[in-house]
Amino acid sequence: MKPLLMALFLPLLAATAAAQHTDKEIKEDIARHRAMAAAHDNAAKCLEAGKGEKACLAELQAACKGLAIGKYCGMRHVH
């Protein structure tokens, strides 16, 4: 496909895909975001309590099992 056609077609495709989410899927996505936020908040509280990074990471990973991907529950760290 020519680049100009791709540039016109891709936004339309993305808009169509986004419009296809059902209310149930949106509510499930909201619940996942809130659960991930709670898991990260608990990890922050764990670190504040001085439990150590290794212990707090283990708690975060347990809280996020099946919820998010990656070692840090969907959050990238700079260190």
N, C-alpha and C positions, 0 to 999 in steps of 0.2 A: 504494500500500500504506500502511496506517495506520502511524503512528510506533511504536506499541507492537509491532506485528507485525514491523516492520523491526528493532527493537531485539532481538527474540527470534531472528529469522531470520539476521541477519548474522553473529553469532558461530558459529552452526552451519555456515553456508556457509564461513566462514574455516577452521574446524576440519577440515571435509571436504576443502577444497583443500590444506591443509597435510599431511594424511594421505596424499595421493595421490602424494607424491614417492617415487620409487624409490630404492633404495640407490645405484644408479649416479648419479642426479642429485644426491644428497646428497654423494657422494664428489667429483663434479665441482665442486660448490659449495665444498667444503672446499679443493680444489686452487686454485680461483680466489682464495679469501681468502688462502691462503698465498702465492700469486704476487703479489697486491696488497701484502701485508705486506712481502715481500722487495723489491718495487719501491720502497716508501716507505722502508724501511730503507736501501736504496742511495742514495736521494735525500738522506736525512739525513746519511749518510756523505760524500756529495758536498759538501753545504753545510759540514760540519765541516772538510773538506779545503780550504775556501776557494775553490772553483771558481766561485762566484757563482750567484745565484738563476736567472739566465737559462739558463746552461749546465745546471744541475741540473734545472730544469723540463723542458728539452728531453730530457734522459736519462729522466726520469720518464715523460714522454709517450711516448717510444719503447718503454719497458719495458711500458707499459700498453696499447699499441695492440691493440685487439681483446679486451682483458681487462676494462676498466671504462669507464664513461662519464664524460665531462666532462674539462675541462682539467687537473684535479688527481687523476685516477685514482680517482674516487669519493669523494674526501675534500674537505670544505669547509674553506676557510681563513677566518679572521676578519679578515684584512687586505685 
